[in-house]
């Protein structure tokens, strides 16, 4: 941290805001023993809130002219249902997948929406609580945007992968899916040598496809939200310099304009990213229903 009596440098400020509240310090690039407590807690709270809102909408639904709340939820349900019908033609599967897709869309939207809160609001409150309990406030780490945490987004994408594997087996049978793994995309051959060679190549290509789809699915959401979080931090730094510089008034106006413009644009980004994640999940699950 900066010397006592002075504020943090821009680099220290950003580094502090990029550290998670976790159970232990990460020891390597991949460390499954590390749990980002802030992401887990915020995820649970937001997930419970989404489920409560959907339960409230279902509880208050009625025939006739709907209210604004019911109309908004009905529009969302209809939108997701139409997207599910377009890519998943099995009506039985849609009974589970469509509500799941709606929940994922709203859950990710709420995760992304946390990025619109003032950068220092919740971390500052946490820091004050940390200091009040006798701890060093410089070590009061807190990140409140779960979708800017790679462990969250990859966890979601791996969940989609597991569902894809489940529906591959359920729809095609274990034998049918195993045959597909060694016969697509390059087909097979009556020649035993070529059949074995193509089988190995097909299997490797299928594994690469599953891994690539899963990693890109999670990385896309993480990358966009992490970048958005960094931009908000830079805008917050602009506001800090406004209070210190001689041209503070001009910097402060720039801070307000930049923050407002980016926040308005970011509303579109967070909605679009939630929609893209949901659509890719539906497409991958639709592919699991189709024979190759």
ZILINBEL-V557832 format. One record per residue. RES is the residue in three letters. PSI is psi as a letter, one per 20 degrees, with the letter a starting at -180 (NA if undefined). OMEGA is omega in degrees with one decimal (none if undefined). Layout:
# ZILINBEL-V557832
res=RES psi=PSI omega=OMEGA
res=RES psi=PSI omega=OMEGA
This chain:
# ZILINBEL-V557832
res=UNK psi=r omega=179.9
res=UNK psi=r omega=179.7
res=UNK psi=q omega=-177.5
res=UNK psi=p omega=-179.0
res=UNK psi=i omega=177.5
res=UNK psi=q omega=178.4
res=UNK psi=r omega=178.9
res=UNK psi=q omega=173.3
res=UNK psi=r omega=178.0
res=UNK psi=g omega=179.4
res=UNK psi=g omega=178.9
res=UNK psi=h omega=179.6
res=UNK psi=g omega=-178.4
res=UNK psi=g omega=179.9
res=UNK psi=g omega=179.6
res=UNK psi=g omega=-178.1
res=UNK psi=i omega=-178.9
res=UNK psi=j omega=178.8
res=UNK psi=p omega=-179.9
res=UNK psi=q omega=166.5
res=UNK psi=o omega=-173.0
res=UNK psi=r omega=-177.9
res=UNK psi=h omega=179.5
res=UNK psi=r omega=177.8
res=UNK psi=p omega=-178.9
res=UNK psi=p omega=-176.0
res=UNK psi=i omega=-179.2
res=UNK psi=r omega=-178.6
res=UNK psi=g omega=176.0
res=UNK psi=o omega=-177.8
res=UNK psi=n omega=-176.1
res=UNK psi=i omega=177.9
res=UNK psi=i omega=179.9
res=UNK psi=p omega=177.0
res=UNK psi=o omega=176.5
res=UNK psi=n omega=-172.8
res=UNK psi=h omega=-178.9
res=UNK psi=g omega=179.3
res=UNK psi=g omega=-178.9
res=UNK psi=g omega=-177.6
res=UNK psi=g omega=-179.7
res=UNK psi=h omega=177.8
res=UNK psi=g omega=-179.0
res=UNK psi=g omega=-179.7
res=UNK psi=g omega=-178.8
res=UNK psi=h omega=177.7
res=UNK psi=g omega=177.7
res=UNK psi=h omega=179.2
res=UNK psi=g omega=178.7
res=UNK psi=g omega=179.2
res=UNK psi=h omega=179.3
res=UNK psi=g omega=179.7
res=UNK psi=g omega=178.4
res=UNK psi=h omega=176.5
res=UNK psi=g omega=179.2
res=UNK psi=g omega=178.7
res=UNK psi=g omega=179.3
res=UNK psi=h omega=-178.1
res=UNK psi=h omega=-175.1
res=UNK psi=j omega=-177.7
res=UNK psi=q omega=179.5
res=UNK psi=q omega=177.9
res=UNK psi=r omega=-179.4
res=UNK psi=b omega=-177.3
res=UNK psi=o omega=-178.1
res=UNK psi=q omega=172.3
res=UNK psi=r omega=-176.8
res=UNK psi=g omega=-179.0
res=UNK psi=g omega=180.0
res=UNK psi=h omega=-179.9
res=UNK psi=g omega=180.0
res=UNK psi=g omega=179.9
res=UNK psi=g omega=179.0
res=UNK psi=h omega=177.0
res=UNK psi=g omega=178.5
res=UNK psi=g omega=-179.7
res=UNK psi=g omega=-179.8
res=UNK psi=g omega=179.3
res=UNK psi=g omega=-179.1
res=UNK psi=g omega=179.5
res=UNK psi=g omega=178.9
res=UNK psi=g omega=178.0
res=UNK psi=h omega=179.0
res=UNK psi=g omega=178.9
res=UNK psi=h omega=-176.5
res=UNK psi=h omega=-174.5
res=UNK psi=i omega=180.0
res=UNK psi=o omega=-173.4
res=UNK psi=i omega=178.2
res=UNK psi=o omega=-175.7
res=UNK psi=h omega=-179.8
res=UNK psi=g omega=179.5
res=UNK psi=h omega=-177.8
res=UNK psi=h omega=179.6
res=UNK psi=h omega=175.8
res=UNK psi=g omega=-171.7
res=UNK psi=g omega=-178.0
res=UNK psi=g omega=176.5
res=UNK psi=h omega=178.1
res=UNK psi=g omega=179.1
res=UNK psi=g omega=177.6
res=UNK psi=g omega=179.6
res=UNK psi=g omega=179.0
res=UNK psi=g omega=179.6
res=UNK psi=g omega=-178.0
res=UNK psi=h omega=-179.9
res=UNK psi=g omega=179.6
res=UNK psi=h omega=176.4
res=UNK psi=g omega=179.8
res=UNK psi=h omega=174.8
res=UNK psi=g omega=-179.1
res=UNK psi=h omega=-177.2
res=UNK psi=h omega=178.9
res=UNK psi=h omega=178.5
res=UNK psi=i omega=-179.2
res=UNK psi=i omega=174.3
res=UNK psi=q omega=176.5
res=UNK psi=p omega=-172.2
res=UNK psi=g omega=-173.3
res=UNK psi=j omega=-173.9
res=UNK psi=f omega=-177.9
res=UNK psi=g omega=175.6
res=UNK psi=h omega=179.6
res=UNK psi=g omega=177.0
res=UNK psi=g omega=177.8
res=UNK psi=h omega=179.1
res=UNK psi=g omega=178.9
res=UNK psi=h omega=176.6
res=UNK psi=g omega=179.9
res=UNK psi=g omega=179.2
res=UNK psi=h omega=-178.9
res=UNK psi=h omega=179.5
res=UNK psi=j omega=175.2
res=UNK psi=j omega=179.9
res=UNK psi=r omega=178.7
res=UNK psi=o omega=-178.2
res=UNK psi=i omega=177.6
res=UNK psi=i omega=179.1
res=UNK psi=j omega=178.7
res=UNK psi=n omega=-177.2
res=UNK psi=q omega=178.2
res=UNK psi=p omega=172.9
res=UNK psi=p omega=-169.8
res=UNK psi=j omega=177.7
res=UNK psi=n omega=-175.5
res=UNK psi=h omega=-178.1
res=UNK psi=i omega=171.8
res=UNK psi=j omega=176.9
res=UNK psi=o omega=-175.2
res=UNK psi=h omega=179.5
res=UNK psi=h omega=177.8
res=UNK psi=g omega=-175.3
res=UNK psi=h omega=176.7
res=UNK psi=h omega=175.0
res=UNK psi=g omega=177.5
res=UNK psi=g omega=-178.2
res=UNK psi=h omega=176.5
res=UNK psi=h omega=176.4
res=UNK psi=g omega=176.6
res=UNK psi=g omega=177.6
res=UNK psi=g omega=179.9
res=UNK psi=h omega=175.9
res=UNK psi=h omega=177.9
res=UNK psi=g omega=178.3
res=UNK psi=g omega=179.3
res=UNK psi=g omega=-177.6
res=UNK psi=h omega=172.9
res=UNK psi=g omega=-179.1
res=UNK psi=g omega=-177.7
res=UNK psi=g omega=-175.0
res=UNK psi=g omega=-173.1
res=UNK psi=i omega=-174.0
res=UNK psi=q omega=-178.0
res=UNK psi=g omega=179.4
res=UNK psi=g omega=179.6
res=UNK psi=g omega=179.2
res=UNK psi=h omega=178.0
res=UNK psi=h omega=177.3
res=UNK psi=h omega=179.1
res=UNK psi=h omega=-178.6
res=UNK psi=h omega=-176.8
res=UNK psi=j omega=-178.1
res=UNK psi=i omega=179.0
res=UNK psi=q omega=12.3
res=UNK psi=i omega=-171.5
res=UNK psi=j omega=179.6
res=UNK psi=a omega=-178.7
res=UNK psi=a omega=-176.6
res=UNK psi=q omega=175.7
res=UNK psi=h omega=176.7
res=UNK psi=p omega=-175.8
res=UNK psi=g omega=-178.5
res=UNK psi=g omega=179.3
res=UNK psi=h omega=179.5
res=UNK psi=g omega=178.6
res=UNK psi=g omega=-179.3
res=UNK psi=g omega=179.5
res=UNK psi=h omega=178.7
res=UNK psi=g omega=179.0
res=UNK psi=g omega=-179.5
res=UNK psi=g omega=179.6
res=UNK psi=g omega=-179.6
res=UNK psi=g omega=178.8
res=UNK psi=g omega=178.5
res=UNK psi=h omega=178.1
res=UNK psi=g omega=179.6
res=UNK psi=g omega=177.7
res=UNK psi=g omega=179.4
res=UNK psi=g omega=179.1
res=UNK psi=g omega=-178.9
res=UNK psi=g omega=-177.7
res=UNK psi=g omega=179.6
res=UNK psi=g omega=-178.3
res=UNK psi=g omega=-178.2
res=UNK psi=g omega=-179.1
res=UNK psi=h omega=178.7
res=UNK psi=g omega=179.4
res=UNK psi=h omega=-177.2
res=UNK psi=h omega=-178.6
res=UNK psi=g omega=-180.0
res=UNK psi=g omega=179.8
res=UNK psi=g omega=-176.7
res=UNK psi=g omega=-179.3
res=UNK psi=g omega=-177.8
res=UNK psi=h omega=177.1
res=UNK psi=g omega=178.3
res=UNK psi=g omega=178.4
res=UNK psi=h omega=178.5
res=UNK psi=g omega=178.3
res=UNK psi=g omega=179.4
res=UNK psi=g omega=177.7
res=UNK psi=h omega=177.0
res=UNK psi=g omega=178.6
res=UNK psi=h omega=176.9
res=UNK psi=h omega=177.0
res=UNK psi=h omega=176.4
res=UNK psi=h omega=176.9
res=UNK psi=h omega=177.0
res=UNK psi=h omega=178.0
res=UNK psi=g omega=178.3
res=UNK psi=h omega=178.1
res=UNK psi=h omega=-178.1
res=UNK psi=i omega=-174.9
res=UNK psi=h omega=-172.7
res=UNK psi=r omega=177.9
res=UNK psi=h omega=177.6
res=UNK psi=l omega=-174.6
res=UNK psi=h omega=-178.6
res=UNK psi=g omega=-179.9
res=UNK psi=g omega=178.2
res=UNK psi=h omega=-179.0
res=UNK psi=g omega=176.6
res=UNK psi=g omega=177.2
res=UNK psi=h omega=177.7
res=UNK psi=g omega=-180.0
res=UNK psi=g omega=-178.3
res=UNK psi=g omega=-178.7
res=UNK psi=g omega=-179.9
res=UNK psi=g omega=-179.7
res=UNK psi=g omega=-178.8
res=UNK psi=g omega=-178.9
res=UNK psi=h omega=179.1
res=UNK psi=g omega=178.7
res=UNK psi=g omega=178.3
res=UNK psi=h omega=-175.9
res=UNK psi=h omega=175.0
res=UNK psi=g omega=176.8
res=UNK psi=h omega=-178.2
res=UNK psi=g omega=-176.1
res=UNK psi=h omega=177.9
res=UNK psi=g omega=-179.2
res=UNK psi=g omega=-179.2
res=UNK psi=h omega=176.4
res=UNK psi=g omega=-180.0
res=UNK psi=g omega=179.6
res=UNK psi=g omega=179.7
res=UNK psi=g omega=179.0
res=UNK psi=g omega=-178.2
res=UNK psi=g omega=177.8
res=UNK psi=h omega=176.4
res=UNK psi=g omega=178.6
res=UNK psi=g omega=-179.7
res=UNK psi=g omega=179.9
res=UNK psi=h omega=177.5
res=UNK psi=h omega=175.0
res=UNK psi=h omega=177.5
res=UNK psi=h omega=178.4
res=UNK psi=h omega=178.7
res=UNK psi=i omega=-174.4
res=UNK psi=q omega=176.8
res=UNK psi=q omega=-179.8
res=UNK psi=NA omega=none
